[in-house]
Amino acid sequence: MDRSNHQYAPTPWKQEAWRASALDWVAEQLAAHGLRASGELRVRLRPWSVLVRVPVQERDAVWFKANPPASAFEGPLTAALAHWVPEHVLRPLAVDAGRAWVLLPDGGELFRDVLAREPVEPRTWEELLRQYACLQRTLTPHAREIEQLGVPATRTPDLPETFDELLTRSTALPREARERLERLRPRLTDWCAELASLGVEDTLDHADLHDGQLFRPAPGRFTFFDWGDAVVSHPFCSLRVPAEKACARYGPQVLARLLDAYLEPWTGAGRTSADLRRAARLAWRLSILGRAASWGRTFPDPSGTSPGAEQSSKSLLGIFDDPPFS
């Protein structure tokens, strides 16, 4: 049982009836695929998910995931992505949309584990960002369908309203920080209008694309997973998290090439390099809104408090960080 530093966070796993129902469902879905569980379960509990590794006879393990109501879309979204971009994602073995359950095959080795085991050149990060940008471009025509699956929409023109909602809910903010954010509102409105005018359409934003959310099944190939924080928004909002992780590992000198690799698939359609870089700078700041909103997608607490309220408030202040490129 892995609870990390969330020892007292509420999850449904502690409810015996829920636990029995979930494991019965897993057994039924495995049987439908001619499979049978065998061995000890490994359980990871977080305020935003229940994740269970289920060993299976004569093949790799499978993974059961349960989401809270606010991210119940993850199973249906994962299934839709397996239809639209099968080369980039996992194909679920089963989805129960009503209960926010999904059963997934093993995706291979986490990119994080590869990084821990062997030297990895920065160009590997360039390739994963290039592949991810291609995934986003392919999904652009499906943005409305993605919203209909329940994925939150934080469309670029509507981000000022998202900002207002977050500020209202951020009860953990100190008064000085709140006043500073309130003074930022007119500038934020201008940033959103400019970003919307630069000609890159909204699409799927993973919103937390770090090295623990990627499989590397083979050199040069990546599988993107864990879509519980996803939103429909400006695609370039995805860039900040992986870029910061890579810069922390290799130093800020890698950022220029990472940026070029990510932006290359977006060239054309009359967009200039300067336009794309300007859009990336604006989206770098505005990406914080999607991250702050995602902290609200946790299992309900009987006390009525939100386990992610403090983290959401803290992350909102990241909008003041200057992008580290021009």
Backbone bond lengths (Angstrom), bond angles and torsions (degrees), N, CA, C in turn:
res aa  C-N    CA-C-N  psi(-1)  N-CA   C-N-CA  omega(-1)  CA-C   N-CA-C  phi
1 M - - - 1.468 - - 1.522 109.12 -
2 D 1.315 116.09 121.13 1.465 121.68 -178.72 1.526 108.11 -114.63
3 R 1.327 115.69 113.30 1.461 120.70 176.14 1.519 111.94 -110.57
4 S 1.339 117.62 -4.33 1.459 122.47 -176.57 1.530 108.45 52.11
5 N 1.325 116.94 -131.43 1.474 119.30 179.18 1.527 112.00 -99.95
6 H 1.354 115.79 25.93 1.471 121.35 -179.31 1.529 109.53 -114.24
7 Q 1.316 116.98 50.01 1.454 121.87 -172.77 1.525 113.25 -57.92
8 Y 1.310 117.33 -34.77 1.466 120.22 -173.03 1.529 113.17 -112.66
9 A 1.303 116.40 10.51 1.467 119.10 179.05 1.527 109.95 -68.76
10 P 1.329 118.30 136.31 1.463 120.26 -178.34 1.529 111.64 -73.18
11 T 1.320 116.21 132.96 1.465 122.50 169.62 1.528 106.93 -140.75
12 P 1.326 117.87 159.85 1.474 119.08 179.69 1.522 113.38 -75.02
13 W 1.333 118.31 -8.53 1.462 120.92 -176.66 1.535 111.98 -58.72
14 K 1.315 117.10 -31.32 1.467 119.45 -177.40 1.534 112.59 -73.03
15 Q 1.331 117.04 -10.10 1.460 120.87 179.02 1.533 109.08 -86.88
16 E 1.301 116.70 116.09 1.467 120.92 -173.35 1.526 112.40 -58.27
17 A 1.327 117.22 -41.98 1.465 120.24 -178.25 1.525 110.82 -66.48
18 W 1.319 115.88 -41.71 1.475 119.44 178.50 1.520 110.35 -63.23
19 R 1.326 115.87 -44.18 1.468 121.16 -177.73 1.532 110.35 -62.36
20 A 1.328 115.99 -44.63 1.462 119.40 179.74 1.523 111.51 -64.35
21 S 1.334 116.29 -40.42 1.459 120.48 179.70 1.522 111.00 -64.24
22 A 1.340 116.48 -42.50 1.454 120.53 -179.39 1.525 111.29 -64.07
23 L 1.315 117.37 -44.67 1.461 120.19 -178.21 1.530 111.26 -70.54
24 D 1.334 117.60 -32.70 1.466 120.11 173.94 1.526 109.94 -63.66
25 W 1.317 116.46 -41.48 1.469 120.66 178.87 1.523 110.24 -62.40
26 V 1.322 116.94 -43.52 1.464 120.51 178.56 1.526 110.01 -58.94
27 A 1.339 116.92 -46.28 1.462 120.40 -179.65 1.528 111.38 -61.35
28 E 1.336 116.77 -40.85 1.473 120.80 179.06 1.518 111.45 -64.02
29 Q 1.331 116.82 -42.68 1.461 119.98 -178.51 1.526 111.57 -69.86
30 L 1.329 116.31 -37.02 1.463 118.98 175.65 1.529 110.18 -62.95
31 A 1.344 116.50 -44.07 1.465 120.25 -179.86 1.523 111.41 -60.29
32 A 1.339 116.54 -36.09 1.462 120.36 178.81 1.526 111.73 -64.39
33 H 1.331 116.47 -22.64 1.472 121.51 177.01 1.526 111.71 -101.10
34 G 1.342 117.10 10.90 1.451 120.46 -179.60 1.513 113.54 71.64
35 L 1.338 116.79 28.27 1.464 121.83 -176.37 1.519 110.42 -119.04
36 R 1.333 114.90 163.25 1.458 120.06 -179.80 1.518 109.23 -145.65
37 A 1.341 116.00 133.05 1.461 120.52 179.05 1.522 109.84 -69.11
38 S 1.332 114.72 147.53 1.457 119.82 -179.63 1.525 108.85 -157.16
39 G 1.340 116.45 116.53 1.458 118.69 177.52 1.516 111.94 117.47
40 E 1.308 114.62 -177.12 1.459 121.95 -174.26 1.520 111.62 -83.77
41 L 1.316 116.01 136.16 1.456 121.30 176.86 1.517 110.27 -74.62
42 R 1.344 115.68 148.41 1.459 121.33 169.60 1.515 106.88 -117.58
43 V 1.327 116.94 123.60 1.466 121.90 -172.11 1.520 109.30 -115.65
44 R 1.330 115.94 132.37 1.465 121.45 174.59 1.525 108.03 -121.52
45 L 1.334 115.85 120.75 1.455 121.01 -178.01 1.517 110.01 -111.14
46 R 1.320 115.11 130.40 1.457 122.29 176.65 1.531 107.89 -137.07
47 P 1.326 118.55 160.55 1.473 119.27 178.11 1.525 112.80 -60.29
48 W 1.334 117.26 -19.82 1.469 121.09 -174.94 1.530 113.03 -109.97
49 S 1.334 119.56 -0.33 1.464 119.18 178.61 1.521 111.10 -169.77
50 V 1.328 114.41 156.93 1.456 123.49 165.20 1.525 106.09 -114.41
51 L 1.315 116.66 124.56 1.462 121.57 -177.70 1.524 108.60 -126.23
52 V 1.335 116.96 126.82 1.458 121.76 -176.98 1.531 109.43 -127.91
53 R 1.319 115.16 123.24 1.474 120.66 173.31 1.512 107.96 -86.76
54 V 1.338 115.71 123.04 1.464 121.87 -175.98 1.522 108.84 -114.84
55 P 1.344 118.74 108.42 1.476 119.45 176.22 1.526 110.43 -64.08
56 V 1.312 116.24 144.13 1.460 121.78 -176.98 1.527 108.50 -127.16
57 Q 1.309 116.48 140.34 1.460 120.88 -179.58 1.522 110.64 -61.81
58 E 1.327 115.13 130.95 1.468 123.89 170.14 1.513 114.34 61.54
59 R 1.352 117.35 27.29 1.462 119.62 173.63 1.530 108.18 -166.12
60 D 1.345 116.63 176.96 1.464 120.62 177.98 1.526 110.58 -62.63
61 A 1.315 114.66 159.13 1.458 120.39 176.94 1.526 110.91 -65.73
62 V 1.324 116.07 163.93 1.463 122.50 171.38 1.526 107.29 -117.99
63 W 1.328 115.21 167.78 1.461 121.09 -174.66 1.526 109.93 -128.25
64 F 1.318 114.87 125.26 1.464 121.27 172.68 1.525 108.26 -97.31
65 K 1.330 115.94 133.45 1.461 120.42 176.82 1.514 109.80 -130.86
66 A 1.335 115.57 135.05 1.463 122.50 173.45 1.518 108.44 -118.39
67 N 1.311 115.92 131.05 1.463 122.40 179.28 1.517 111.07 -105.98
68 P 1.328 117.80 154.84 1.464 120.42 170.68 1.528 110.14 -70.94
69 P 1.323 117.64 166.88 1.465 119.82 -176.42 1.525 114.23 -54.66
70 A 1.322 118.19 -37.28 1.467 120.10 -174.99 1.519 113.36 -71.58
71 S 1.334 118.04 -14.38 1.469 119.71 174.12 1.523 110.88 -124.83
72 A 1.333 115.25 31.52 1.468 120.63 178.76 1.521 112.09 -63.93
73 F 1.313 116.50 -13.58 1.469 121.23 -179.58 1.528 113.11 -70.74
74 E 1.347 118.42 -13.17 1.470 118.39 -169.19 1.528 112.95 -61.41
75 G 1.331 117.73 -42.64 1.456 119.61 179.01 1.521 112.73 -61.31
76 P 1.348 118.61 -55.01 1.462 119.25 177.31 1.520 113.40 -59.07
77 L 1.337 117.28 -37.01 1.462 119.53 178.26 1.526 110.59 -64.64
78 T 1.322 117.03 -44.15 1.463 120.31 179.80 1.522 110.65 -60.69
79 A 1.334 116.81 -40.73 1.464 120.00 178.09 1.527 111.23 -64.93
80 A 1.335 117.19 -41.01 1.465 120.24 178.98 1.530 111.01 -65.90
81 L 1.318 116.66 -41.01 1.466 120.03 179.00 1.529 111.04 -63.16
82 A 1.327 116.89 -35.47 1.456 120.14 178.20 1.529 111.44 -64.06
83 H 1.324 116.31 -24.10 1.474 121.16 176.03 1.529 110.98 -83.88
84 W 1.338 117.47 -41.06 1.464 121.50 -174.41 1.532 113.24 -83.67
85 V 1.327 116.81 -39.94 1.475 120.55 -176.29 1.531 109.32 -134.94
86 P 1.317 118.30 61.47 1.472 121.37 -171.26 1.523 114.06 -61.07
87 E 1.322 117.10 -27.12 1.466 119.61 -177.40 1.519 112.76 -74.73
88 H 1.345 117.84 -10.09 1.464 121.00 -173.72 1.525 114.40 -112.96
89 V 1.335 118.74 -6.22 1.470 120.68 -170.20 1.521 110.36 -138.93
90 L 1.342 115.52 171.93 1.450 121.82 172.91 1.531 110.43 -82.33
91 R 1.323 115.91 148.73 1.474 121.00 173.67 1.528 107.79 -102.26
92 P 1.331 118.67 117.07 1.469 120.00 -177.22 1.525 111.92 -62.74
93 L 1.320 114.68 146.76 1.463 120.13 171.49 1.523 110.73 -78.65
94 A 1.333 116.14 -30.30 1.467 120.69 179.40 1.518 108.97 -163.55
95 V 1.326 115.62 150.78 1.468 122.73 177.30 1.520 108.04 -137.14
96 D 1.323 115.64 131.86 1.466 121.58 170.25 1.525 105.85 -116.60
97 A 1.334 116.46 94.80 1.469 120.70 -174.34 1.516 111.77 -64.55
98 G 1.327 117.19 -36.29 1.451 120.66 -177.43 1.516 113.50 -64.66
99 R 1.326 116.66 -33.65 1.467 120.41 -179.37 1.528 112.22 -103.85
100 A 1.324 116.90 4.00 1.468 122.33 178.82 1.524 111.48 59.37
101 W 1.337 116.18 42.90 1.457 122.52 178.67 1.522 109.26 -113.21
102 V 1.319 115.10 146.56 1.453 120.33 175.27 1.519 108.32 -145.55
103 L 1.316 116.51 143.91 1.458 123.12 176.84 1.522 107.46 -116.99
104 L 1.322 115.56 122.83 1.462 121.22 -171.66 1.522 111.55 -120.69
105 P 1.324 117.53 146.58 1.465 119.72 172.20 1.526 110.28 -72.43
106 D 1.322 115.79 164.78 1.457 119.77 174.04 1.534 108.61 -70.40
107 G 1.337 115.85 135.90 1.458 119.74 -176.27 1.512 114.96 -96.82
108 G 1.324 116.80 4.12 1.456 118.73 -177.16 1.519 111.23 98.22
109 E 1.301 116.55 -152.95 1.457 121.71 -174.16 1.522 111.19 -85.67
110 L 1.323 115.95 131.50 1.458 120.01 174.29 1.522 110.05 -62.17
111 F 1.316 116.69 142.36 1.460 120.44 175.48 1.529 110.29 -59.56
112 R 1.319 116.97 -35.23 1.464 121.28 177.93 1.529 111.09 -58.89
113 D 1.335 116.48 -39.75 1.467 120.15 179.77 1.526 110.92 -71.23
114 V 1.322 116.71 -35.24 1.469 119.93 175.10 1.525 109.80 -61.65
115 L 1.321 116.64 -44.29 1.469 120.99 -179.91 1.526 111.52 -62.12
116 A 1.336 116.24 -35.57 1.461 120.00 -179.90 1.520 112.34 -74.50
117 R 1.334 117.01 -23.78 1.461 120.89 -173.01 1.511 113.99 -93.57
118 E 1.323 117.80 -31.59 1.466 119.53 -170.30 1.521 110.76 -149.37
119 P 1.333 117.45 157.63 1.471 119.77 175.80 1.533 110.07 -63.90
120 V 1.310 116.07 135.74 1.472 122.12 178.49 1.516 108.01 -128.36
121 E 1.314 116.32 123.84 1.456 120.81 -178.45 1.530 110.98 -72.74
122 P 1.333 117.72 150.97 1.473 120.09 178.06 1.518 113.44 -56.91
123 R 1.337 116.93 -27.61 1.473 118.01 -178.39 1.531 111.84 -63.67
124 T 1.340 116.83 -21.38 1.464 119.71 175.41 1.525 110.02 -64.61
125 W 1.328 116.58 -39.57 1.469 120.86 176.22 1.534 110.43 -66.41
126 E 1.325 116.74 -34.90 1.464 119.63 177.17 1.528 109.85 -61.32
127 E 1.332 116.48 -43.18 1.458 119.86 -178.53 1.523 111.50 -67.37
128 L 1.334 117.93 -39.64 1.467 118.35 -179.80 1.526 110.61 -66.06
129 L 1.344 117.16 -36.80 1.461 119.62 177.94 1.526 111.07 -69.18
130 R 1.312 117.09 -36.39 1.468 120.07 177.11 1.528 110.12 -63.93
131 Q 1.329 116.58 -44.55 1.468 119.90 179.15 1.528 111.33 -64.79
132 Y 1.316 116.41 -39.90 1.464 119.72 179.62 1.525 110.66 -65.67
133 A 1.332 117.86 -41.04 1.468 120.48 177.58 1.530 110.57 -61.47
134 C 1.332 117.35 -39.12 1.469 120.19 177.80 1.528 110.55 -64.21
135 L 1.331 117.11 -39.73 1.463 120.93 175.12 1.528 109.90 -57.84
136 Q 1.333 116.71 -47.82 1.460 120.22 -178.46 1.525 111.59 -61.82
137 R 1.308 117.18 -42.90 1.473 119.92 -179.74 1.522 110.46 -63.32
138 T 1.323 117.13 -41.53 1.461 120.46 179.45 1.526 111.08 -61.84
139 L 1.331 116.24 -33.55 1.464 120.63 -176.67 1.528 113.64 -83.96
140 T 1.314 118.31 -9.55 1.469 120.67 -176.62 1.530 112.64 -53.23
141 P 1.348 120.10 -44.88 1.475 118.86 179.30 1.528 113.82 -66.71
142 H 1.334 117.23 -12.96 1.463 121.30 -177.02 1.530 112.74 -100.84
143 A 1.335 117.21 10.59 1.470 119.93 -173.86 1.523 112.20 -56.85
144 R 1.322 117.86 -43.30 1.474 119.84 -179.65 1.520 110.99 -65.88
145 E 1.326 116.66 -40.72 1.460 119.66 178.09 1.522 111.08 -62.51
146 I 1.321 115.91 -37.66 1.465 120.37 178.60 1.534 109.71 -63.77
147 E 1.314 116.95 -43.04 1.473 120.36 176.07 1.525 111.08 -59.91
148 Q 1.330 117.14 -39.57 1.457 120.69 -178.30 1.527 112.27 -66.57
149 L 1.331 116.92 -18.52 1.459 120.95 175.18 1.531 111.65 -78.02
150 G 1.337 116.39 -6.87 1.452 120.98 179.83 1.513 114.70 104.30
151 V 1.331 116.88 1.48 1.465 120.06 177.86 1.529 108.57 -67.18
152 P 1.329 118.88 129.31 1.471 120.05 -177.93 1.527 111.68 -60.07
153 A 1.309 115.24 141.38 1.465 121.07 176.76 1.527 108.94 -102.72
154 T 1.315 115.88 117.67 1.466 121.16 170.33 1.523 106.05 -120.42
155 R 1.325 114.51 64.95 1.458 121.01 -176.86 1.529 110.43 -58.80
156 T 1.319 115.66 147.66 1.467 120.74 -173.89 1.526 112.37 -52.65
157 P 1.346 120.29 -48.56 1.472 118.39 -179.64 1.533 113.70 -65.18
158 D 1.357 116.54 -20.33 1.469 120.30 -176.09 1.523 113.16 -96.37
159 L 1.326 118.29 2.28 1.457 120.55 -176.86 1.533 113.86 -61.66
160 P 1.350 119.80 -32.04 1.470 117.16 175.07 1.524 113.04 -58.93
161 E 1.347 117.60 -37.22 1.460 120.27 178.08 1.531 110.37 -69.38
162 T 1.341 116.64 -37.18 1.465 120.09 174.97 1.524 110.17 -60.47
163 F 1.323 115.92 -42.76 1.466 121.66 177.56 1.533 110.44 -59.01
164 D 1.327 116.70 -45.24 1.466 120.56 -179.98 1.530 111.39 -61.02
165 E 1.339 116.39 -43.46 1.462 120.39 -179.74 1.525 111.24 -63.62
166 L 1.328 115.81 -42.42 1.464 119.59 179.54 1.523 111.22 -64.33
167 L 1.314 115.44 -40.57 1.466 119.27 -179.30 1.535 110.56 -65.11
168 T 1.312 116.19 -38.53 1.466 120.33 178.33 1.526 111.02 -63.92
169 R 1.346 116.30 -39.61 1.467 120.35 -177.18 1.520 113.24 -81.82
170 S 1.330 117.86 -14.58 1.466 121.01 -173.86 1.518 111.13 -82.63
171 T 1.321 115.20 70.55 1.461 120.62 -177.02 1.528 112.54 -71.94
172 A 1.342 116.91 -14.71 1.465 119.92 -179.37 1.526 112.74 -85.18
173 L 1.328 118.16 -2.24 1.467 120.69 -178.29 1.531 111.24 -71.78
174 P 1.329 118.34 134.03 1.468 120.16 169.79 1.534 110.41 -62.60
175 R 1.298 116.66 153.58 1.470 120.78 -176.06 1.522 111.76 -57.13
176 E 1.341 117.95 -43.15 1.467 120.79 -177.69 1.526 110.90 -63.09
177 A 1.340 116.52 -40.60 1.459 120.11 179.52 1.523 111.12 -66.66
178 R 1.324 116.88 -40.71 1.465 120.66 177.97 1.525 110.95 -61.58
179 E 1.328 116.99 -45.29 1.465 120.34 179.97 1.524 111.01 -63.43
180 R 1.314 116.22 -37.43 1.471 119.65 178.22 1.529 110.80 -64.94
181 L 1.317 116.69 -40.94 1.457 120.58 177.79 1.529 110.99 -66.64
182 E 1.300 117.26 -40.54 1.466 120.14 178.73 1.532 111.06 -61.38
183 R 1.326 116.85 -38.14 1.472 120.15 179.03 1.527 111.25 -68.66
184 L 1.336 116.87 -23.25 1.466 121.02 -179.09 1.528 112.17 -76.47
185 R 1.312 118.55 -17.99 1.468 122.39 -170.15 1.531 113.56 -51.94
186 P 1.343 121.53 -47.00 1.473 119.24 179.93 1.525 113.11 -61.71
187 R 1.331 117.30 -40.06 1.464 119.87 178.59 1.522 110.46 -66.07
188 L 1.321 116.33 -39.62 1.454 119.63 179.44 1.526 110.99 -61.91
189 T 1.305 116.73 -39.76 1.467 120.58 177.31 1.528 110.64 -60.44
190 D 1.314 117.15 -41.35 1.466 121.33 177.93 1.522 111.00 -65.62
191 W 1.336 117.36 -42.08 1.460 120.28 178.56 1.533 111.00 -59.17
192 C 1.326 116.03 -44.19 1.468 119.92 -178.18 1.528 111.22 -64.74
193 A 1.316 116.54 -42.57 1.464 120.13 179.77 1.524 110.33 -63.64
194 E 1.330 116.83 -42.01 1.462 119.76 179.53 1.522 110.71 -66.00
195 L 1.327 116.82 -44.08 1.464 119.83 -179.55 1.530 110.69 -61.10
196 A 1.314 117.38 -42.10 1.466 120.86 179.15 1.526 111.77 -64.03
197 S 1.335 116.99 -27.55 1.469 120.65 -176.57 1.527 113.38 -82.30
198 L 1.335 117.75 -8.11 1.462 119.98 -172.52 1.518 113.94 -87.26
199 G 1.327 117.61 1.93 1.456 120.39 165.11 1.512 117.44 90.18
200 V 1.336 118.83 12.45 1.466 120.85 175.34 1.527 107.65 -107.27
201 E 1.325 115.95 120.01 1.466 120.08 -174.61 1.531 111.83 -74.77
202 D 1.335 115.10 152.93 1.459 120.52 175.05 1.523 110.14 -66.42
203 T 1.324 115.05 148.43 1.463 121.81 178.67 1.524 107.66 -156.19
204 L 1.322 117.24 -159.49 1.460 120.68 -178.50 1.530 110.91 -77.04
205 D 1.315 115.32 130.62 1.466 123.27 174.38 1.525 107.19 -117.20
206 H 1.316 116.86 117.42 1.463 121.40 178.80 1.523 111.10 -59.00
207 A 1.338 116.09 -40.00 1.467 125.43 174.29 1.530 115.00 77.02
208 D 1.339 117.74 -4.89 1.476 118.95 175.98 1.523 109.46 -154.99
209 L 1.320 116.28 52.52 1.460 122.02 -170.93 1.532 110.53 -85.59
210 H 1.332 116.18 82.02 1.462 119.44 177.33 1.530 109.78 -113.12
211 D 1.334 115.97 -179.03 1.461 120.66 -172.58 1.528 113.89 -68.50
212 G 1.327 117.91 -12.75 1.454 120.74 174.38 1.513 113.69 -90.16
213 Q 1.342 117.10 -0.03 1.466 122.00 179.71 1.529 110.79 -113.09
214 L 1.324 115.39 20.21 1.458 121.60 -177.81 1.520 108.77 -132.75
215 F 1.309 116.53 137.11 1.453 121.04 164.80 1.523 108.70 -99.63
216 R 1.313 115.44 147.03 1.461 119.39 170.13 1.521 107.42 -119.77
217 P 1.328 117.41 85.08 1.458 120.59 -176.56 1.523 113.90 -66.62
218 A 1.340 116.69 -22.35 1.462 121.61 178.33 1.528 107.58 -159.14
219 P 1.331 118.35 155.33 1.472 119.76 177.90 1.523 111.37 -53.73
220 G 1.337 115.28 129.44 1.464 120.19 178.56 1.511 114.59 84.76
221 R 1.348 117.60 -2.17 1.459 120.94 179.69 1.516 109.65 -120.39
222 F 1.339 115.98 141.08 1.460 120.63 -179.02 1.525 109.72 -135.63
223 T 1.315 114.63 144.70 1.463 122.13 175.58 1.522 107.64 -119.91
224 F 1.320 116.40 125.40 1.466 122.15 -176.37 1.530 108.40 -97.83
225 F 1.332 116.21 134.61 1.466 119.56 -177.31 1.529 109.60 -147.86
226 D 1.330 115.38 -177.15 1.462 124.00 179.98 1.533 110.85 62.74
227 W 1.337 114.54 75.08 1.465 121.74 -173.50 1.523 112.93 -98.53
228 G 1.323 118.42 19.46 1.460 120.97 -175.68 1.518 115.18 -69.55
229 D 1.341 117.76 -17.62 1.462 121.26 176.91 1.529 112.55 -98.86
230 A 1.319 117.09 3.01 1.463 121.12 -170.31 1.526 112.75 -64.54
231 V 1.327 114.37 152.12 1.464 123.00 174.37 1.519 108.36 -141.93
232 V 1.308 115.80 163.00 1.463 121.12 167.21 1.518 106.32 -96.59
233 S 1.314 115.83 114.11 1.457 120.73 -176.33 1.517 108.84 -158.58
234 H 1.321 116.76 -163.73 1.461 118.96 177.50 1.520 109.05 -68.73
235 P 1.338 117.70 130.34 1.473 118.82 -175.05 1.517 113.86 -59.55
236 F 1.338 117.70 -32.85 1.460 119.89 -174.89 1.530 112.32 -69.05
237 C 1.340 117.01 -10.57 1.467 119.67 174.53 1.526 111.16 -64.21
238 S 1.336 117.34 -17.36 1.462 121.07 178.76 1.517 113.23 -73.41
239 L 1.311 117.94 -17.98 1.462 121.36 -167.63 1.519 113.69 -71.51
240 R 1.311 117.73 -33.78 1.466 120.61 -168.15 1.533 113.00 -61.43
241 V 1.313 118.22 -47.31 1.467 120.45 -175.03 1.534 111.68 -62.19
242 P 1.356 120.24 -54.19 1.469 117.84 -179.43 1.519 113.07 -65.76
243 A 1.337 117.82 -33.48 1.463 119.77 179.32 1.524 110.89 -65.69
244 E 1.318 116.79 -41.79 1.471 119.37 178.44 1.522 111.06 -65.34
245 K 1.333 118.04 -38.71 1.459 120.74 178.10 1.528 111.08 -64.06
246 A 1.324 116.50 -42.93 1.470 119.45 -179.81 1.523 111.42 -67.74
247 C 1.326 116.98 -40.33 1.469 120.15 178.96 1.528 111.15 -65.20
248 A 1.322 117.10 -35.87 1.461 120.21 177.61 1.519 111.21 -64.79
249 R 1.329 116.98 -30.24 1.467 121.25 -178.53 1.523 112.39 -84.66
250 Y 1.337 117.21 -41.46 1.461 120.26 -171.04 1.523 114.11 -111.92
251 G 1.319 116.78 -15.95 1.451 120.15 -175.30 1.515 111.09 104.85
252 P 1.357 117.21 158.94 1.469 121.15 -174.39 1.524 114.44 -65.46
253 Q 1.333 117.69 -14.87 1.463 119.73 -178.17 1.533 112.80 -66.44
254 V 1.348 117.41 -16.24 1.467 118.75 -179.14 1.519 112.28 -82.13
255 L 1.324 117.48 -12.30 1.465 120.11 -170.12 1.521 112.68 -63.92
256 A 1.319 117.76 -38.89 1.469 120.31 -176.39 1.524 111.00 -59.03
257 R 1.318 117.29 -44.75 1.466 120.24 -179.14 1.527 111.59 -72.79
258 L 1.323 117.11 -35.07 1.465 119.23 175.46 1.516 110.88 -61.77
259 L 1.321 115.50 -43.03 1.461 120.61 179.85 1.522 110.57 -63.01
260 D 1.327 116.85 -45.27 1.468 120.36 178.53 1.525 111.35 -60.63
261 A 1.343 116.49 -42.40 1.463 120.27 -178.97 1.522 111.11 -63.46
262 Y 1.327 116.89 -42.03 1.464 120.12 -179.11 1.531 111.40 -69.56
263 L 1.325 116.85 -40.04 1.466 119.94 -174.54 1.526 112.95 -78.92
264 E 1.331 117.69 -22.06 1.473 119.99 -174.94 1.529 113.34 -54.79
265 P 1.365 119.88 -43.95 1.464 118.76 179.36 1.534 114.27 -65.74
266 W 1.331 117.43 -13.24 1.462 120.44 -178.24 1.531 112.83 -94.84
267 T 1.322 117.60 0.53 1.467 120.02 -179.68 1.529 109.57 -69.86
268 G 1.321 115.07 162.73 1.460 120.50 -178.42 1.516 111.37 99.78
269 A 1.318 115.97 -175.70 1.471 123.43 179.35 1.527 111.50 55.56
270 G 1.347 116.24 31.89 1.459 120.27 176.64 1.507 114.94 80.68
271 R 1.346 117.89 2.06 1.458 120.24 -179.96 1.521 109.86 -82.00
272 T 1.307 117.05 132.38 1.462 121.13 177.26 1.522 109.55 -90.75
273 S 1.315 115.43 162.48 1.457 120.16 175.56 1.528 110.59 -58.99
274 A 1.331 115.82 -39.34 1.471 119.71 179.51 1.527 110.94 -64.29
275 D 1.346 116.89 -39.04 1.463 120.57 177.50 1.530 111.13 -61.25
276 L 1.334 115.90 -45.48 1.457 120.13 -177.69 1.529 111.65 -65.55
277 R 1.317 116.65 -40.16 1.463 119.31 179.30 1.529 110.60 -68.03
278 R 1.321 116.91 -37.87 1.454 119.48 176.91 1.527 110.21 -64.34
279 A 1.325 116.30 -42.01 1.461 119.74 177.49 1.532 110.88 -61.75
280 A 1.326 116.46 -39.46 1.465 120.32 179.29 1.525 111.25 -64.59
281 R 1.327 117.22 -38.85 1.468 120.37 178.18 1.531 110.81 -63.99
282 L 1.308 116.64 -45.15 1.461 120.08 179.78 1.529 111.40 -64.76
283 A 1.339 116.39 -44.49 1.460 120.55 -177.96 1.522 111.29 -67.83
284 W 1.323 117.70 -28.95 1.467 121.16 177.74 1.535 109.90 -56.46
285 R 1.321 115.98 -47.43 1.467 119.80 177.64 1.525 111.64 -67.39
286 L 1.321 115.82 -49.72 1.456 120.61 -171.16 1.525 113.04 -70.39
287 S 1.330 117.45 -18.43 1.465 120.56 178.79 1.522 111.94 -60.07
288 I 1.317 116.40 -24.07 1.461 120.87 179.58 1.527 111.25 -59.44
289 L 1.318 117.71 -30.27 1.463 120.24 -177.67 1.527 111.45 -64.86
290 G 1.321 116.29 -43.33 1.460 119.35 177.34 1.511 112.20 -64.88
291 R 1.334 116.87 -39.71 1.462 120.79 178.94 1.533 110.77 -65.33
292 A 1.340 115.87 -43.64 1.466 118.91 179.84 1.525 111.01 -63.40
293 A 1.325 116.60 -39.92 1.465 119.97 -179.65 1.524 111.85 -66.00
294 S 1.330 117.50 -33.15 1.462 120.14 -175.53 1.529 112.59 -66.12
295 W 1.339 117.55 -23.43 1.463 119.73 179.41 1.526 111.90 -66.08
296 G 1.328 117.55 -14.89 1.461 119.69 177.39 1.514 113.18 -81.16
297 R 1.328 118.03 -5.47 1.464 121.34 -177.33 1.518 110.20 -94.10
298 T 1.311 115.87 71.27 1.456 121.81 179.77 1.525 109.21 -126.19
299 F 1.319 115.50 163.24 1.462 119.10 176.94 1.533 109.43 -62.80
300 P 1.317 117.67 139.63 1.468 120.42 -178.21 1.525 111.72 -59.79
301 D 1.310 115.77 140.31 1.462 122.78 177.18 1.529 107.81 -100.04
302 P 1.341 118.36 128.55 1.471 119.86 179.84 1.528 113.21 -56.33
303 S 1.327 117.19 -24.86 1.466 120.17 -179.82 1.518 112.39 -74.37
304 G 1.336 116.39 -12.98 1.461 120.12 -177.97 1.511 114.20 88.46
305 T 1.326 117.76 -3.60 1.460 121.02 178.47 1.524 109.47 -86.64
306 S 1.314 116.44 154.29 1.456 121.22 177.95 1.519 109.23 -98.52
307 P 1.351 118.29 120.82 1.463 120.11 -179.71 1.528 113.13 -60.28
308 G 1.340 116.49 -21.52 1.461 118.88 -177.13 1.516 114.52 -102.18
309 A 1.333 118.29 7.08 1.467 120.73 -173.64 1.519 112.06 -61.06
310 E 1.318 116.83 -45.02 1.461 119.39 -177.94 1.523 111.40 -67.51
311 Q 1.350 116.36 -42.33 1.460 119.35 179.03 1.520 111.31 -64.12
312 S 1.328 117.17 -37.93 1.463 120.80 178.45 1.521 110.99 -62.27
313 S 1.322 116.28 -43.83 1.464 120.15 179.74 1.523 111.33 -63.47
314 K 1.338 116.11 -43.85 1.465 119.98 -179.95 1.521 111.55 -63.73
315 S 1.338 116.11 -43.47 1.462 118.73 -176.63 1.519 111.58 -67.66
316 L 1.323 118.06 -29.71 1.455 121.56 179.80 1.532 111.55 -59.36
317 L 1.318 117.20 -30.73 1.464 121.06 -179.41 1.529 112.16 -69.61
318 G 1.317 117.65 -14.02 1.463 120.48 176.94 1.506 113.70 -65.76
319 I 1.329 117.83 -10.20 1.459 120.01 178.93 1.521 111.62 -68.39
320 F 1.345 117.04 -16.51 1.461 120.35 178.33 1.529 112.82 -83.54
321 D 1.339 117.93 -8.73 1.457 120.80 -178.35 1.525 110.03 -71.84
322 D 1.311 116.24 127.35 1.466 119.74 175.41 1.525 110.43 -70.11
323 P 1.328 118.84 135.33 1.455 120.17 174.04 1.534 110.60 -58.18
324 P 1.323 118.92 139.72 1.464 121.26 -174.96 1.519 113.62 -84.63
325 F 1.335 117.25 28.90 1.469 120.66 177.18 1.526 107.10 -152.26
326 S 1.307 115.36 159.48 1.462 120.51 -178.89 1.521 111.85 -108.81
